Every structure is written in structure tokens, then in C-alpha cells.
Amino acid sequence: MNGDTVRAALIHNPHSRLNLKGAGQFLEAAQERLGGFCFSARDQKPLVARMRTLQEAGVNTVMIDGGDGTISGCLTAMAQVWPHDQLPAIAVLASGNTNLIAQDVGFGLRGVAALNRLLDGGPCPYRLRAPIRLTWPGAPERHAVLGMFGGCAGYARAIRIAHSPTMLRYAPHDLAVVLTVASSIGRLFFKRSRQEWLAGDSLRWTRPALQGGGVGAARERDIMRRGHSFLFLATGLEKLSYGIWPFWREGQDGRHGFHFLNVSAFPARMGAVLYNLLRGRAPAWLRTHADYVSGIEDQALEMHTNSDFVMDGEVFPTPPDQRVTLERGPVFRFLHA
């Protein structure tokens, strides 16, 4: 914490998978040491009010005890309350159905051990991450959402299956998503479902950075005009579960922003691509293939799609005008033990 005195609070999701198994001792210890700065994360409106209470009380560190959805809700609420250059430090205590974020920026401890380390163990090292800011320009009644991992087209289809009671009954959500994507890939071996899935969803996207020239910009503009996507993914993280990393940054070393991947409808060489990306590899032939575009965006992606967009496990229906914007959000400090 750079020598600052830790003034901490806890946002606790009692419905998170690990918390359902019992978090009584931890909550008692937290309430004793943090006083009234222990809140339950249930829905967004009370969460914003609670964050405002914490900001006014001078809280500079927030422990988030939950999964990706809880973290996304907290980041969104914090960005509405704190000045972006004074955001509190965050300690992610992984306990949710989905813990992709904790794989990259988790605190590393849970429960009473995490509480004691944070309050008594001296300054903690940290990692800086900027979440993705999801907005709907044609729907001003919708509030912006901050999140760390999202996507649409084939990813939204897979998440809808992963949210089914049958899948969630037998697997934690992050594993359920992996199993669902695997089973979805299996559908490509059957003619009827293969055509439907490979055709994807309508998706046109532009990047302000492409207003200039250059061979790379021209290639991406050509791909964007195709108008259909089999799969689109974006993340503000630097590591995912199980060694999977489906992104690369061709010619973009030193840039800071969110990673993205777009796979065109009816992509070629799917088997070889999956074999490499599921192992975290992107060979030279893939980086220059017309059906696959990946990079880092430090400004915005302006999208037009008929697909729902999923952010940290929550499904957001497409608005009537089908416009979605992804931007780089404010930078947060994530502590680790």
C-alpha cells in the first residue's frame, strides 16, 4: 500500500460457491476488526450507496469476497463513486462460481488468513489492471459496466449453455464454461449444428486507431467489412485459467489496453488454431491469417452486433440499435499476499 495506513472494508457475497459452505468465522472476525465496513453484495443499487459510504469514510482498501460477477459489480460501483485517480486498492478473495479474475490478480489467501495478512502483515505488492468498460451508446438508460473478461457471438452461445442448471450442478462455473466450449466445439463435427455455429452472428467493428494507414490497418478494415463473427473475446487480464491464452499482440509491444480476438464466420484451420490457442500459443501463420485478428486496444472498439454480450458471466441483451462500445476503463491496484 506504498506505506499508507490501511483503512479496509469487506464486500461479501454470501451466495458465492465457497461461501455457501460456511464463512461464519471469517465474517465474525471481519465484523470485529472492520466494524460497520462489512457489506453484503446483492444488487447494484445498494452496492453504489455502500461504496459511497466507504469513500466518504476514507476507506482505501476493499476486500471482495466473491467471484467474477461480484468483482465486476464492485468495480462498476467504485468507478461511479471514487475519482479515477484515487480508486481504492482491491484484495480479491476467490470464492465464486467463476474465478477467472482471481487466477490473474487474486490476493492468494482467503478467510481469516487474508484479513490478518492485509491488516497486520505490512505493505502488500500489487498488480495494475484496467477493466473493460462496456457501454451501449444508443441506450443511455443503461449504466456502463466494468468487467475483466467478455465476449459475444459463439462465446455468448456457450455461456447460455453453461448457465443451464444441468451444467452448473456438476461443475464449478469456470470449469463449466471450459466444458461447454469444448462441447460446443464438438457440435462442429455434426453437419446441422456445424453450419449454424460457424455462421456466427452479425458483427461489424471499428477502431479509432485504424483511421491512419498502414498494411495492418488495411487488413483489419477488410476483415471488419465481412460482417459476421464466429467468436469474439476481450479481456483486461494478463492470464487465464488452465494455461489458455487466445490473444496475441502482433507489432504492439509496449501498448497498454485490453486484449481482443475476433474469429470470422466459417474460419479456416479451426483444428490447428484450437490446438495452439488452448496451449497458449500463437504461431506466425496464425498471427497473419485473414480469419483471425487479435491485438491490444487502448482506446475503443465500436461494435454493431445482433449478439448478446457477456461480461464476467452476466449476459447483457443487445439493444434495439445493436450498438456496443468497449473501452479501456480506469486502472485499479490489485493486492496480493
N, C-alpha and C positions, 0 to 999 in steps of 0.2 A: 504493500500500500504506500510505497515511497515515504515511509516514516510517519504518515498521518495516523492519528488515533482512529481506531476502527469503531464506528458507530453503526451497528449492524441491525438488520431486520430479517425476518423469515417469511417467505411466501410458500405455503404448504398446500399441496394438492392431496386431500385425503382419499381421493378415488384412484390415484396412481397405483399401478400394479403392485409394487413392493410395499407401498404404504398401507394397502388393504390387509397385508399380513401382520400389521401391528407396528405403530410408530409412537405408542404411548409414552415410553420412557424418554424418547428424544423430544417430544413435544413438551413434556413436563420440564425437562432441563432447559429447553429454549425459552419457555414462558418465564421461568425463574430468572434466567440471565438477561433476557431481552425485554422483559416487562410487557408492555402493550404492543410491541412491534412484532407480533406473530399474527399473521393473517392467513385465512383460507382462500385459495384461488378457485373461484367458482365460475363467474362470468365477467365480461369485460367492464361493465359499468361500475360495479363496486371496486374492481381492481384499479381503475383510474383514480377513484376517490381515495383509495388506500395509498396509492403511490404519492398522491398529492400530500397526504398526511405525513408520509415519510420524508418527502422533500422539504416540507416546512419545518420538520423536526431536526433537519441536518443529517439525516442518515446518508452514509457514503458507501455502504456495502450491503448488498441484498443477496441472501441465500435463497435459491429457488429449488425447492424440493418437489420435483415432478419430472415429467417427460417433455418431449419436444413441443407439444401443444401448450403446456403450461409456460414454458420458456418463451415461446412466441408471443403469448398473451402478455407476459411481463415486459418484454422488450417493447412491444407496441405501446403499452401504458406508460412506461418510463419515458419514451420519446415524446409523448404528449405533455409530460409534466416538467421534466428537467430540461434546462438549457443543454444543447447537444455537446457543448464543451465542458459540462460539469456532470456528466452521467455517472451514476454510482458504479463501483466495481461489482462484479457478479461472481458468485460461487454456485456452480451447478451441481446439485446433489442428485445423481441419476437414480430415479425410482419409477419412471413412467413405463407406459406400454411401448413407446418409441423413444430410444435414447441415442439417436444419431448425433445430436449436438454434443452430448456428453463424451462420445467417442473422441471428439476433437478437443473440446475445451472444458471437459468436466473437472471438478475440483479434485477428484481422486479418492475422497473419503465421503462417508455418509453418516447420518445419525449424530450421536453424542461426540464421536471422534472428530467429525467435521467441525462441529460447534467449538470444541475445545481448541482445535488447531487454529481456527480462524481468530478466536478471541484471545488466546493465550500464547500462541506459537510464534509471534513476531510477524514481520512483513512477509507476504506471500508473493512469489513470482506470478507473472500473468502473461496472457497472450491477447493480442489485439485482433478483433474480428469486426467486420461491418456486415450486418444482416442485409438482406434484400428488402426493399420497400415496394410492396405491391399496391398499386392503385388502379382505379377504374375512371379514366378521365370523363367519360360520359355519364357517370353515376355519382355525382357529388355527395349524395346522401350516404354513400359508403365511406367509412373511415379507412385510411391507409392501414395496412397490416405489415408488420416486420416479421421476417422469418429467415431461417437458415438453409432450408432445402425445399425446393418446389419443382413443379413441372406440370405439363399438360399433355394432351394427345394420349399416346399409349400409357404414359405414367398415370394419368387420371383414371384410365380404364382399369389399370392394375390395382390402384388404391381402392376403387369401388369394390373390387372383389375381395381385397384384403380386409375391408371393413365388414365383411359378412360375418355373422355370428359363428358359422362353422369354422372359418379360418382362425378367428381370434380365440376360439375356445381351445384350440390345440397348440397355439404358438404365441410367444410374445410378439408385439406388433412389428418390431424391426425385422425379426425373423420371418413373420408372416408376409411382410412386403417382399422379402427376398424370394420366399417360396412362391408367392403369387406371380412375381415377374417371371420366375422360372417356368411356372405352369402356363403363363401367357405365351412365353416363347414356344412352349410345346404345342400351342394351338397353331403355330405357323406350319406344322407338319401336316395339317389337315386342310384340304383344298378350300372348303367352305369358310372356315374361320380365318384361314391364311389371307384370303383376299380382303376380308373385312378389316382385319388388323393392320395389314400392310398398307392399305389405302389411307389409313390415318385420319386426321382431321384437318380442316382448313386452317392454315396458319401462315400469315404474312407478317414479317417483322422487319424493322429498320433500326439502324443505329446512327445516332448523330455523328459518330466518329467516321462514318463512311461518306460524309459529304465531300471529302477530299478524293484524290485519285489514288493510283497505285494498283498493282496487279491483284493484291489480296482483296482490296475493296471491290474491285470489279467482279471478282469471282463470287464474293459473298452476295453482291447485289443480284447477280444472275441466279443464285440459289434461292434467294428470297422470292423471286418472281414466280417460282414454281407453285407456291401457294398451298401445299399440303405437307404435313409433317407426320411421320410415324411416331416420333418420340421427341419431346423437348424437356430438358432438365436444366436447373440452375441452382447454384449453392454459394453461400458465403463462407463455407467451411474449407478447411485445408486437408481433411482426412475423413473417410467414411468407414463404415463397418466392413469387416471381412476382407479387407485389402482391395476392395473395389474402388476404382477411380476412373470414371468415364469422361475425363476432361483433359485438355492439353492447352498450351499457350504458345502456339507457333508464332515466333517473332515478337512476343510480347513480354519478354523478361523485364522485370522491374516495374511493371504496371500493377496497380492495386485496384481491386474491384471484385465483382462476383464472377465465378466461372459459369459458363453455359455450354450446352451441347444441343445441336439440332440435327436430327436424323430425318432425311427426306422420306416421303412416301415411297414404297417399293424400293428400299435401299439395296444396293448390290453387296455381295460378300458378307452377308449377315453372320454366318457361322464363324468366319475368321475374325470379324470385328468383335463379336461376343467373347470369343476365346481370349482375345487380347485385353479388352477393357475390363472383364471380370477378374483379370490378374493385375490390373493397374498399369497396363502398358499401352502405348500408342505409337506403333511403328511408323516410319516415314511415309509409307504408301497410304496409310490411313489419314495422316495429317493433311494430305493433299487430295484426298478423294472427294469428288464433287457431291456425294450424298451425305457427307459428314462434316459439320462445321462446329468447331469449338474454339473458345477463347476466353478472354477476361474483359469485362465491360466495366469501365469506371464512370460511365455516365448513365445511359438508359437504353433499354430496349423497348421500342414501341410496337405492340403486337395487336393483331386483328385475328381473332380465332373464334370458332364455334365450340371449342372445348372448354369444359370447366378447368379451373386452375386449382391445383392442390399446393398448399403451403404448410409444411410441418404437420402433415397428416390431416389437415382440415380442408374440406372441399368447398371452394367458392364458385358458385354458378356463374357462367358467363352472362354479362349484362346484355340488354337488347341490342346495343350498338356493337357488341363483340370487341370492344377495345380494352386492352390491358397494358399497363406500363410497369416495367421492372426497373428500379433504380438502386444505386448503391446507398444504403442507409448510413446512419451515424455510427461512429466507431465506439465499441464497448471494450472494457477490460474484463477478461475472464480469468479469475484467480485459479491457481492450482497448488495443491499441497506439496 
